[in-house]
């Protein structure tokens, strides 16, 4: 018994000391400062199956998320690697938590398990940690830090495969940083070394192709992307590389070769992502329709019936839309575009291209309202700070004026056509409208109540029998009241009084409308009461409409070069009893449009203009038949006139305005010249005349681009005039000259300055200002002191043409400004 107890105690002590020894050994092996076998193996295993394993798993999840969530623009050359970077906004940050976690784990492995002795890394897993760190930063779109991590791998690698992978990813980072030439040089050196490693060799070729694509060298890109596809064993990447190769061949019109490449993608079938398969199929169909002139719609309908293609219905519908538009079936094309936009799962790039193509289509057709609407939708999908967004916004802004004019025309035509109807016609018109509204609302409710599928359940509200359907009962009541009005519940109610007078004179209770489940359905009387009744309002609508027709016609001719629409608008204007100015412009521009194509038709407008308005500037232009373009272009001539204005030759501009108008007729600079004339009148005749002329300009050209600025000027004239306050003690000595005196005021001013400089006097500011048609001033400006008139008279009295008369006067700067604006100064002598 005692022997057994002693043996047991010895065994317990042996186990205790053994575990203590193991614990001490483990504690000692945790140190990274000792270059021992046990230390190295411990840290190698611990990092490999703990931190680095977790980092690798996080990286794999992140890569999968990038692959699944990146939307690509197949309208352009697809990127070799799906990061979503090669678009408008290169500074976008892609937030995926997995990459942050992978970076943290890799960093932890480096910090806790690195064993660097005399520049040599003893833990072989650290190179893998740096490699994961670089990839995590790369996929997180931080390419400079990624480049740094891959450079460190190249310093500590211990096998060739790691070296090749690190070099490859370093050059991928260089490509993302737009160091394409450096990447091309290094990758070409890497090719012979990577040929034994098929996967790496394929990726090196693909990266070279991307670098050449970035440098716009598509010939070299085609060579390397074809090699990448040939050596790739990964079907997903193989499909991508083949598709890029097909796109590049299609771009240089090698359609047969491109078709073969697309067929190679199609043959991969379900081994590859369906998105690449469907794009390859559609591109193949496009080439067939061009080369063999086949109708691809039969095949696309079959594609749409395949359940595997349901998520890509938007692409098939877009393809059909393009085909219909190209073949002249416009209505089917627009319908297919609409189907594409309403498809489930439509990606942002398909929506953008649909909106752009629809906008371009309507722009070519001259429907600028629809073109502007689709551009608005396109802008909403674009990055606000991107260059393409700014271009699109500028394009949309260019349509603002014509859209505004067409909207005015459409609305006013509609209102005025209804106003011109008699009471019975109005009643019938609105009743038809109400019926359409009720029918549409009913269809919407029925569609929302039913669900798609093989088995459809019928709800109580969908029962066909009228009196058991609450919605139809309410719609019937509203429709009856809109058609017959309020009727008493008696026999033969429909023969008691005339229907029209009953409806027009009824007092319809708006509460009844609110109670109905269809608030859009109202009575005909409700709509009739909304129509304008006053003659002044109707006349105003007519006036605005006529001006809109004129401005739209001129805009189509000058800005959009659309003569057909211009003729349509101007011809319509002539039928609307236009005023004198409108009729002259319409006749002249119709003559100019038809002048080159139909001389007989053009002569009708010419003769009418000459007979009806013989004194018009446009008539004299036709009769004189001058060709001013030989000596000066219209733009240069306008610049010449503007220089005259800056030199204060206002009287010349006003006196010769008709001659100048002839020189700029039909050039698009007519309104700029008119404003130049108005500003000259304002400078010579004061602010009141200026305001009067500006208002007259607004009446003549209310919808022009220049009128926007004129409106601002007119509204600000009063406030600016009232808010002017005296500014310090700035005096001006005004020397008056008659415009009939033939004195060269500029030369006299120069002589006055020379006389002052001779006497070493401090230089004074002396200007020549035009005051009115009859008088001009030489103004001597002084600051903080009253001008020394007597002293200056002694200096200048000997100058020829200098005048010292009773009309000369001194005024504060603020007073002088008011004199020039209000033209309040009057001469004391004759």
C-alpha positions in Angstrom: 0.0 0.0 0.0 2.8 2.4 1.0 4.7 1.4 -2.2 1.6 2.3 -4.3 1.3 5.7 -2.6 4.9 6.6 -3.2 4.6 5.7 -6.9 1.5 7.8 -7.3 3.2 10.8 -5.6 6.2 10.4 -8.0 3.9 10.3 -11.0 2.0 13.5 -9.9 5.3 15.3 -9.4 6.7 14.2 -12.7 3.6 15.5 -14.6 3.7 18.7 -12.6 7.3 19.4 -13.5 6.7 18.3 -17.1 3.9 20.9 -17.6 6.0 23.5 -15.9 8.8 22.8 -18.4 6.3 23.0 -21.3 4.9 26.4 -20.0 8.4 27.8 -19.5 9.4 26.7 -23.0 6.3 28.2 -24.6 6.9 31.5 -22.7 10.5 31.5 -23.9 9.4 30.7 -27.5 7.0 33.7 -27.6 9.9 36.0 -27.9 10.7 37.3 -31.4 14.2 38.5 -30.4 15.8 35.0 -30.4 16.8 33.3 -33.6 16.0 29.7 -32.4 14.3 26.9 -34.3 11.6 26.6 -31.7 10.9 30.4 -31.8 10.8 30.5 -35.6 8.4 27.5 -35.9 6.1 28.8 -33.1 5.7 32.2 -34.8 5.4 30.7 -38.2 2.5 28.3 -37.2 0.8 30.9 -34.9 0.7 33.6 -37.6 -0.2 31.2 -40.4 -3.2 29.5 -38.7 -4.4 32.5 -36.8 -3.9 36.1 -37.8 -2.9 35.6 -41.5 -5.6 33.0 -42.0 -8.3 35.6 -40.8 -6.7 38.3 -42.9 -6.9 36.0 -46.0 -10.5 35.2 -45.3 -11.5 38.8 -44.9 -9.6 39.7 -48.2 -11.4 36.9 -50.0 -14.8 38.2 -48.8 -14.0 41.7 -49.8 -12.9 40.6 -53.3 -16.1 38.7 -53.7 -18.2 41.8 -52.7 -16.3 43.9 -55.2 -17.0 41.4 -58.0 -20.7 41.1 -57.1 -21.4 44.9 -56.6 -19.4 46.5 -59.3 -21.5 47.9 -62.2 -19.7 48.1 -65.5 -20.3 50.2 -68.5 -20.4 47.8 -71.4 -20.9 50.7 -73.8 -17.2 51.4 -73.5 -14.2 49.1 -73.4 -14.6 47.0 -70.2 -11.9 47.2 -67.6 -9.6 44.3 -67.2 -10.2 44.3 -63.4 -13.6 45.1 -62.0 -12.9 47.9 -59.5 -15.2 50.5 -60.9 -12.5 53.1 -61.1 -12.4 53.8 -64.8 -15.3 56.3 -64.9 -15.9 60.0 -64.4 -14.9 60.3 -60.8 -11.5 58.9 -60.0 -11.5 60.1 -56.4 -14.4 57.9 -55.2 -13.7 55.8 -52.1 -15.1 52.3 -52.0 -16.0 51.5 -48.4 -15.9 47.7 -47.8 -15.2 46.7 -44.1 -13.6 43.4 -45.1 -10.6 45.2 -46.6 -10.1 47.3 -43.4 -10.3 44.1 -41.3 -7.8 42.3 -43.6 -5.4 45.3 -43.3 -5.7 45.2 -39.5 -5.0 41.5 -39.3 -2.1 41.7 -41.7 -0.6 44.6 -39.7 -1.0 42.7 -36.5 0.8 39.7 -37.9 3.7 41.9 -39.0 3.9 43.6 -35.6 3.5 40.5 -33.4 5.3 37.8 -35.4 8.0 39.5 -37.5 11.5 38.1 -36.8 14.1 40.2 -38.6 17.7 39.4 -37.9 20.5 41.3 -39.7 18.1 42.3 -42.5 16.8 38.8 -43.0 13.2 37.8 -42.3 13.2 34.4 -40.4 9.4 34.1 -40.5 8.3 33.1 -44.0 4.7 34.0 -43.3 5.5 37.8 -43.0 5.9 38.1 -46.8 2.4 36.7 -47.1 1.2 39.3 -44.5 2.7 42.1 -46.5 1.2 40.7 -49.7 -2.3 40.6 -48.1 -1.7 44.1 -46.7 -0.9 45.4 -50.2 -3.9 43.7 -51.8 -6.3 45.0 -49.1 -5.1 48.6 -49.7 -5.3 48.1 -53.4 -8.9 47.0 -53.3 -9.6 49.8 -50.9 -8.4 52.1 -53.6 -5.4 53.4 -51.7 -2.8 52.6 -54.4 0.3 54.5 -53.0 0.3 52.6 -49.7 -0.4 49.4 -51.6 2.7 50.1 -53.8 4.7 50.5 -50.6 3.6 47.1 -49.2 4.4 45.3 -52.5 7.8 46.9 -52.6 8.5 45.5 -49.1 7.5 42.0 -50.3 10.1 42.2 -53.0 12.8 42.9 -50.3 12.0 39.8 -48.2 10.7 37.2 -50.6 12.1 33.7 -50.4 10.5 32.0 -53.4 10.0 32.9 -57.1 6.2 32.7 -57.2 5.9 35.2 -54.4 8.3 37.5 -56.2 6.3 37.3 -59.4 3.0 37.9 -57.7 4.4 40.9 -55.8 5.9 42.4 -58.9 2.6 41.9 -60.8 0.5 43.7 -58.1 3.1 46.4 -57.8 2.7 47.2 -61.5 -1.1 47.0 -61.2 -0.8 49.7 -58.5 1.3 51.7 -60.9 -1.4 51.4 -63.6 -4.0 52.7 -61.2 -1.7 55.6 -60.4 -1.5 56.4 -64.1 2.2 55.4 -64.2 1.4 53.4 -67.3 4.8 53.7 -69.1 6.7 52.5 -66.0 4.2 49.6 -65.6 4.6 48.6 -69.3 8.4 48.6 -69.0 8.5 46.4 -65.8 5.7 44.0 -67.0 7.5 43.3 -70.3 10.6 42.3 -68.2 8.4 40.1 -66.1 6.8 38.2 -69.0 9.7 35.7 -69.7 10.0 34.9 -66.0 6.3 34.3 -65.5 5.8 31.9 -68.5 6.1 28.8 -66.3 3.3 30.0 -64.1 0.2 30.1 -66.4 -2.1 32.0 -64.1 0.4 34.7 -63.4 1.5 34.9 -67.1 -2.2 35.4 -68.1 -2.6 38.3 -65.5 0.6 39.9 -66.6 -0.6 40.0 -70.2 -4.0 41.4 -69.1 -2.3 44.1 -67.0 -0.2 45.0 -70.0 -3.3 45.3 -72.2 -4.9 47.7 -69.6 -1.8 49.8 -69.5 -1.8 50.1 -73.3 -5.6 50.9 -73.3 -4.9 53.7 -70.8 -2.2 55.0 -73.2 -4.7 54.8 -76.2 -2.6 52.2 -77.9 -5.3 49.7 -78.9 -3.2 47.7 -81.3 -0.8 46.5 -78.6 -3.7 46.1 -76.2 -5.4 43.6 -78.6 -2.2 41.5 -78.8 -1.8 41.2 -75.0 -5.5 40.7 -74.2 -5.7 37.8 -76.7 -2.7 36.2 -74.9 -4.3 36.7 -71.5 -7.5 35.0 -72.7 -5.5 32.1 -74.3 -3.6 31.3 -71.1 -6.3 31.9 -68.5 -7.7 28.9 -66.7 -10.3 30.9 -64.8 -13.4 30.9 -66.9 -14.7 34.2 -65.4 -11.5 36.0 -66.3 -11.3 34.2 -69.6 -14.8 35.5 -70.6 -13.8 39.1 -69.6 -10.6 39.0 -71.6 -12.3 37.5 -74.7 -15.1 40.1 -74.5 -12.5 43.0 -74.3 -10.8 41.5 -77.3 -14.1 41.4 -79.2 -14.8 45.0 -78.3 -11.4 46.1 -79.6 -11.8 44.2 -82.9 -15.3 45.6 -83.3 -14.0 49.1 -82.8 -11.7 48.9 -85.8 -14.5 47.3 -87.8 -13.1 43.8 -88.0 -16.6 42.4 -87.6 -15.9 38.8 -88.7 -13.0 38.4 -86.2 -15.1 40.1 -83.4 -18.0 37.8 -84.1 -15.7 34.7 -83.7 -14.4 36.1 -80.4 -18.0 36.7 -79.1 -19.0 33.2 -80.2 -16.1 31.9 -78.1 -17.6 33.6 -75.1 -21.1 32.3 -75.9 -19.7 28.7 -76.2 -18.6 28.9 -72.5 -22.3 28.9 -71.6 -23.1 28.5 -67.9 -19.4 28.4 -66.9 -19.2 32.2 -67.0 -21.2 35.1 -65.6 -24.5 35.4 -67.5 -23.9 39.2 -67.9 -20.9 38.6 -70.3 -22.8 35.8 -72.1 -25.9 38.1 -72.8 -23.7 41.0 -73.9 -21.7 38.7 -76.2 -24.9 37.3 -77.6 -26.4 40.8 -78.3 -23.1 42.0 -79.9 -23.1 38.9 -82.1 -26.7 39.6 -83.2 -25.8 43.2 -83.9 -23.0 42.1 -86.2 -25.3 39.6 -87.9 -28.0 42.2 -88.5 -25.4 44.5 -90.2 -23.6 41.9 -92.3 -26.4 39.4 -93.1 -29.3 41.9 -92.9 -31.3 39.5 -90.7 -34.1 40.6 -88.4 -32.7 39.9 -84.8 -36.1 40.6 -83.1 -37.2 36.9 -83.5 -34.0 35.8 -81.6 -34.3 38.6 -78.9 -37.9 37.6 -78.2 -36.7 34.0 -77.7 -34.0 35.3 -75.4 -36.6 37.2 -73.3 -38.7 34.1 -72.8 -35.7 32.2 -71.3 -36.0 32.5 -67.5 -32.1 32.8 -67.1 -32.3 36.1 -69.0 -35.1 37.7 -66.9 -32.6 39.8 -64.9 -31.2 41.2 -68.2 -34.4 42.1 -69.9 -33.3 45.8 -69.8 -30.4 45.0 -72.1 -32.4 43.0 -74.6 -35.1 45.8 -74.7 -32.3 48.4 -75.2 -30.9 46.3 -78.1 -34.4 46.1 -79.7 -34.9 49.9 -79.3 -31.7 50.7 -81.1 -32.6 48.3 -83.9 -36.1 49.8 -84.3 -34.7 53.4 -84.4 -32.0 52.4 -86.9 -34.6 50.8 -89.2 -37.1 53.8 -88.9 -39.6 52.1 -86.6 -39.5 55.0 -84.2 -42.6 54.4 -82.1 -41.5 50.8 -81.4 -38.0 52.0 -80.6 -39.3 54.5 -78.0 -41.6 51.9 -76.5 -38.6 49.5 -76.2 -36.5 52.2 -74.5 -39.4 52.7 -72.1 -39.6 48.9 -71.4 -35.8 48.9 -70.8 -36.1 51.8 -68.2 -39.0 50.1 -66.4 -37.3 46.7 -66.2 -36.4 45.3 -62.8 -32.7 45.4 -62.0 -31.8 47.9 -64.7 -28.3 49.2 -64.0 -27.3 52.8 -63.9 -25.2 52.6 -67.1 -28.1 51.2 -69.1 -30.3 54.0 -67.7 -27.8 56.6 -68.6 -27.3 55.4 -72.2 -31.1 55.1 -72.6 -31.7 58.7 -71.5 -28.8 60.0 -73.6 -30.0 58.1 -76.8 -33.6 59.3 -76.2 -32.4 62.8 -75.7 -30.4 62.8 -78.9 -33.3 61.2 -80.8 -35.8 63.9 -79.8 -33.2 66.6 -80.4 -32.7 65.5 -84.0 -36.5 65.4 -84.4 -36.8 68.9 -83.1 -38.8 67.9 -80.0 -36.7 69.9 -77.6 -39.1 69.6 -74.7 -38.7 65.8 -74.6 -35.0 66.1 -75.2 -34.6 68.4 -72.2 -36.7 66.1 -70.0 -34.4 63.1 -70.8 -31.3 65.3 -70.2 -32.8 66.2 -66.8 -33.2 62.5 -66.0 -29.6 61.8 -67.2 -28.1 64.6 -65.0 -29.7 63.1 -61.9 -27.7 59.9 -62.5 -24.4 61.5 -63.0 -21.8 62.5 -60.5 -22.2 66.3 -59.8 -18.5 67.1 -59.9 -17.6 65.1 -63.0 -16.6 66.7 -66.3 -19.3 64.9 -68.3 -22.0 66.1 -65.9 -20.9 69.7 -66.4 -21.0 69.3 -70.2 -24.5 67.8 -70.0 -25.7 70.6 -67.7 -24.4 73.2 -70.2 -26.1 71.3 -73.0 -29.3 71.2 -71.0 -29.1 75.0 -70.3 -28.8 75.6 -74.0 -32.3 74.1 -74.5 -33.9 76.3 -71.7 -35.0 79.1 -74.0 -36.5 76.9 -76.7 -38.2 74.7 -74.2 -39.7 77.7 -72.5 -41.0 79.1 -75.8 -42.5 75.7 -76.9 -44.2 75.4 -73.5 -45.7 78.8 -73.9 -46.9 77.9 -77.4 -48.4 74.6 -76.4 -50.1 76.0 -73.3 -51.5 79.1 -74.9 -52.6 77.3 -78.1 -54.5 74.8 -75.9 -56.2 77.5 -73.7 -57.1 79.8 -76.6 -58.4 76.9 -78.7 -60.8 75.9 -75.9 -61.8 79.5 -75.2 -62.8 79.9 -78.9 -65.2 77.0 -78.6 -68.9 77.6 -77.9 -70.5 76.3 -74.7 -71.7 73.0 -76.2 -68.2 72.2 -77.7 -66.5 73.1 -74.3 -68.9 70.8 -72.5 -68.3 67.8 -74.9 -64.5 68.4 -74.8 -64.3 68.3 -71.0 -66.7 65.4 -70.7 -64.4 63.4 -73.0 -61.5 64.4 -70.9 -63.2 63.3 -67.7 -64.1 59.9 -69.2 -60.4 59.4 -70.1 -59.3 60.3 -66.6 -61.8 57.9 -65.0 -60.8 55.1 -67.4 -57.1 55.5 -66.7 -57.6 55.6 -62.9 -59.8 52.5 -63.1 -57.1 50.7 -65.1 -54.4 51.7 -62.5 -56.5 50.4 -59.6 -57.2 47.1 -61.3 -53.6 46.7 -62.2 -52.4 47.5 -58.7 -55.0 45.1 -57.2 -54.0 42.1 -59.3 -50.7 40.2 -59.1 -48.7 38.6 -61.8 -48.3 34.8 -62.1 -50.0 31.7 -63.2 -52.5 31.7 -60.3 -54.4 35.0 -59.8 -56.7 35.6 -56.8 -59.7 37.8 -57.3 -60.4 40.3 -54.6 -63.8 41.6 -53.7 -63.2 44.9 -55.3 -62.4 43.1 -58.6 -65.8 41.4 -59.0 -67.1 42.4 -62.4 -70.8 43.0 -61.3 -71.2 46.8 -61.1 -73.3 47.1 -58.0 -71.0 45.0 -55.9 -67.9 47.0 -56.8 -67.6 50.0 -54.5 -64.9 51.8 -56.6 -67.0 51.5 -59.8 -70.1 52.8 -58.0 -68.3 55.9 -56.9 -66.8 56.4 -60.3 -70.3 56.0 -61.9 -71.7 58.6 -59.5 -69.0 61.1 -60.4 -69.3 60.5 -64.1 -73.1 60.8 -64.0 -72.8 64.2 -62.2 -70.1 65.4 -64.6 -72.4 64.5 -67.6 -75.8 65.5 -66.3 -75.2 67.7 -63.3 -77.4 67.7 -60.1 -80.8 66.1 -61.0 -83.8 65.6 -58.8 -84.9 62.0 -58.1 -88.1 62.1 -60.2 -89.3 60.3 -63.4 -88.4 61.7 -66.8 -85.6 63.9 -65.2 -83.7 64.1 -68.4 -86.6 66.0 -70.2 -87.2 68.6 -67.5 -84.7 71.2 -68.7 -81.9 71.6 -71.3 -78.8 69.8 -70.3 -76.3 72.5 -71.3 -77.8 75.3 -69.2 -78.3 72.9 -66.3 -74.6 72.0 -66.2 -73.2 75.5 -66.8 -75.4 77.1 -64.2 -75.2 74.4 -61.5 -73.4 75.1 -58.2 -71.3 72.0 -57.8 -70.3 71.2 -54.3 -66.5 70.7 -54.0 -67.0 68.6 -50.9 -68.6 65.9 -53.1 -65.4 65.8 -55.2 -63.2 65.4 -52.2 -65.4 62.6 -50.8 -65.0 60.5 -54.0 -62.1 58.1 -54.3 -61.1 59.7 -57.6 -60.2 63.3 -56.8 -59.1 64.0 -60.4 -62.5 63.5 -61.8 -64.5 66.7 -61.7 -67.4 68.2 -63.6 -67.2 69.9 -66.9 -68.4 73.1 -65.2 -65.4 73.0 -62.9 -63.0 73.1 -65.8 -65.0 75.7 -67.7 -64.9 78.0 -64.7 -61.1 77.8 -64.8 -60.9 79.3 -68.3 -60.0 83.0 -68.6 -63.1 85.2 -69.0 -61.7 88.7 -69.3 -60.9 90.1 -72.7 -57.7 91.6 -71.4 -56.5 88.2 -70.2 -57.3 86.5 -73.5 -55.6 89.3 -75.4 -52.5 89.0 -73.2 -52.3 85.3 -73.9 -52.6 85.9 -77.7 -49.8 88.6 -77.5 -47.5 86.3 -75.6 -48.2 83.4 -78.0 -47.4 85.5 -81.1 -44.1 86.6 -79.7 -43.3 83.0 -78.7 -43.9 81.8 -82.3 -41.6 84.5 -83.6 -38.8 83.9 -81.1 -39.0 80.1 -81.6 -38.9 80.5 -85.4 -35.8 82.7 -85.2 -34.1 80.4 -82.7 -34.7 77.3 -84.8 -33.1 79.2 -87.8 -30.1 80.8 -86.1 -29.1 78.4 -83.3 -30.4 75.0 -84.2 -30.2 75.4 -88.1 -33.6 73.6 -88.3 -35.3 75.4 -91.2 -38.3 73.1 -91.3 -39.4 74.0 -87.7 -38.5 77.6 -88.3 -40.8 77.8 -91.4 -43.5 76.0 -89.4 -43.4 78.5 -86.5 -43.0 81.7 -88.7 -45.8 80.6 -91.1 -48.1 80.0 -88.2 -47.3 83.5 -86.8 -48.4 85.1 -90.1 -51.8 83.5 -89.6 -52.3 85.0 -86.1 -52.5 88.7 -87.1 -49.0 89.7 -85.9 -48.0 93.3 -85.1 -45.8 95.3 -87.6 -42.4 94.3 -86.1 -43.4 90.6 -85.9 -44.7 90.5 -89.4 -41.6 92.2 -90.8 -39.2 89.8 -89.1 -41.3 86.7 -90.1 -41.5 87.8 -93.8 -37.8 88.7 -93.9 -36.6 85.4 -92.3 -39.0 83.3 -94.4 -37.6 84.9 -97.5 -34.0 84.2 -96.4 -34.8 80.5 -95.6 -36.5 80.0 -99.0 -33.9 82.1 -100.9 -31.5 79.2 -101.7 -34.1 76.4 -102.2 -37.3 77.9 -103.6 -36.8 81.2 -105.3 -40.4 81.4 -106.4 -41.8 80.9 -102.9 -39.1 83.3 -101.5 -40.1 86.1 -103.9 -43.7 86.0 -102.5 -42.4 86.9 -99.1 -40.0 89.5 -100.5 -42.7 91.2 -102.6 -45.1 91.2 -99.6 -42.5 92.8 -97.4 -41.6 95.5 -99.9 -45.3 96.3 -100.7 -46.5 96.4 -97.1 -43.5 97.9 -95.3 -41.5 100.0 -97.9 -39.8 102.1 -95.2 -38.6 99.2 -93.1 -34.8 98.7 -92.6 -35.3 95.1 -93.8 -37.0 96.3 -97.0 -34.1 98.7 -97.7 -31.7 95.8 -97.2 -33.5 93.7 -99.8 -33.7 96.6 -102.3 -30.1 97.7 -101.8 -28.9 94.1 -102.0 -25.6 95.0 -100.5 -22.9 92.5 -99.6 -21.1 93.8 -96.5 -19.4 90.5 -95.7 -16.6 91.2 -98.2 -15.1 94.1 -96.2 -16.0 93.1 -92.6 -17.5 90.0 -90.9 -20.6 90.7 -88.8 -18.7 90.0 -85.6 -15.8 92.3 -86.5 -18.3 95.0 -87.4 -20.1 94.7 -84.1 -16.7 94.9 -82.3 -16.0 98.1 -84.3 -19.3 99.6 -83.2 -18.6 98.6 -79.6 -15.3 100.4 -79.7 -17.1 103.5 -81.0 -19.4 103.2 -77.9 -16.4 103.0 -75.6 -14.9 106.1 -77.2 -18.2 107.9 -76.4 -19.2 108.3 -80.0 -22.8 108.0 -79.0 -24.2 110.5 -81.4 -22.7 108.7 -84.4 -24.3 105.4 -83.3 -27.7 107.1 -82.8 -27.6 109.0 -86.1 -26.4 106.1 -88.2 -28.4 103.4 -86.4 -30.5 102.4 -89.5 -27.4 102.0 -91.6 -25.7 99.9 -88.9 -28.9 97.8 -88.6 -28.7 96.9 -92.3 -25.1 95.7 -91.8 -26.2 93.2 -89.1 -29.5 92.0 -90.4 -29.8 88.2 -90.3 -26.5 87.7 -88.4 -27.9 87.0 -84.9 -26.3 90.2 -83.6 -29.4 92.4 -84.2 -30.4 92.5 -80.5 -26.9 93.3 -79.3 -26.9 96.2 -81.7 -30.3 97.4 -80.4 -28.9 97.4 -76.8 -25.9 99.3 -78.0 -28.2 102.0 -79.5 -30.3 102.1 -76.3 -27.3 102.5 -74.1 -26.0 105.3 -76.4 -29.4 107.1 -76.0 -29.3 106.7 -72.3 -25.8 108.2 -72.1 -26.9 111.3 -74.1 -30.5 111.7 -73.0 -30.5 110.5 -69.4 -31.9 107.8 -67.3 -35.6 108.4 -68.0 -35.1 108.0 -71.8 -32.9 105.0 -71.1 -35.6 103.3 -69.0 -38.2 104.1 -71.6 -36.1 102.5 -74.4 -35.4 99.4 -72.3 -39.1 98.8 -71.6 -39.8 99.2 -75.4 -37.1 96.6 -76.0 -38.8 94.2 -73.5 -42.1 94.6 -75.3 -40.6 93.9 -78.7 -38.4 91.0 -77.6 -39.8 89.6 -74.3 -38.5 86.0 -74.7 -35.0 86.8 -76.0 -31.8 85.9 -74.1 -30.9 89.6 -73.8 -34.3 90.4 -72.2 -33.3 88.5 -69.1 -30.5 91.0 -68.4 -32.6 94.0 -69.5 -35.3 93.0 -66.9 -32.7 93.0 -64.1 -31.5 96.4 -65.3 -35.0 97.9 -65.3 -35.8 96.6 -61.8 -32.5 97.9 -60.4 -32.6 101.4 -62.0 -34.8 103.0 -59.3 -33.1 101.4 -56.3 -29.6 102.2 -57.5 -30.6 105.8 -58.1 -32.2 106.2 -54.7 -29.4 104.6 -52.7 -26.6 106.8 -54.1 -24.8 108.8 -51.3 -22.1 111.5 -51.5 -18.7 109.9 -51.5 -16.2 112.1 -49.7 -15.1 115.6 -50.9 -14.3 114.8 -54.5 -14.7 117.8 -56.8 -14.9 118.1 -60.5 -14.3 121.3 -62.6 -16.4 120.9 -65.7 -15.4 122.9 -68.8 -18.3 123.1 -71.3 -18.0 122.8 -75.1 -20.6 123.0 -77.8 -20.6 120.0 -80.2 -20.9 122.5 -83.0 -17.6 124.2 -82.1 -15.5 121.6 -84.0 -12.9 121.5 -81.2 -10.9 118.3 -81.0 -11.4 117.7 -77.3 -9.1 114.7 -77.1 -6.2 116.8 -78.4 -7.0 119.7 -76.2 -7.1 117.3 -73.2 -3.6 116.0 -74.1 -2.3 119.6 -74.4 -3.7 120.5 -71.0 -1.9 117.6 -69.4 1.4 118.6 -71.1 1.1 122.2 -69.8 0.6 120.8 -66.2 3.7 118.5 -66.6 5.8 121.5 -67.7 5.2 123.3 -64.4 6.0 120.2 -62.4 2.5 120.2 -61.1 1.2 116.9 -59.6 -0.7 115.0 -62.3 -4.4 115.5 -62.4 -7.0 113.2 -63.9 -8.6 114.9 -66.9 -11.3 113.2 -69.0 -13.6 113.9 -71.9 -17.3 113.2 -71.2 -20.2 113.4 -73.6 -23.2 115.1 -72.0 -25.9 115.4 -74.7 -26.6 115.9 -78.4 -25.4 119.5 -78.1 -22.7 119.6 -75.4 -19.6 117.8 -74.2 -17.4 118.3 -71.2 -13.7 118.3 -70.3 -13.7 117.3 -66.6 -10.8 118.0 -64.2 -10.9 115.6 -61.3 -9.6 116.6 -57.8 -9.6 114.8 -54.4 -10.1 116.3 -50.9 -9.7 119.9 -52.2 -11.6 122.5 -54.2 -10.0 122.8 -57.7 -7.7 125.8 -58.1 -9.6 127.3 -61.0 -7.7 130.6 -61.3 -4.3 128.9 -61.2 -5.4 126.4 -63.9 -6.9 129.2 -66.0 -3.5 130.9 -66.1 -1.8 127.8 -67.3 -4.4 126.8 -69.9 -5.7 130.2 -71.1 -3.0 130.4 -73.9 -4.0 127.1 -75.4 -5.9 127.3 -78.6 -9.5 126.2 -78.4 -9.6 126.4 -74.6 -12.8 128.1 -73.5 -13.4 130.0 -70.2 -17.1 130.9 -70.2 -19.9 131.3 -67.8 -21.2 127.8 -68.4 -18.1 126.2 -66.7 -18.9 125.0 -63.2 -17.6 123.1 -60.2 -19.6 120.2 -58.6 -19.1 117.4 -56.2 -18.6 113.9 -57.7 -22.0 112.7 -56.5 -23.7 115.9 -57.9 -22.0 115.3 -61.3 -23.2 111.7 -61.4 -26.8 112.9 -60.9 -26.3 115.6 -63.6 -25.2 113.0 -66.1 -28.0 110.6 -65.2 -30.9 113.1 -65.0 -29.5 115.6 -67.5 -30.4 118.4 -65.2 -27.7 120.9 -66.2 -28.7 123.7 -68.5 -26.4 126.3 -70.2 -26.6 129.9 -68.9 -25.5 131.4 -72.2 -26.5 130.9 -75.8 
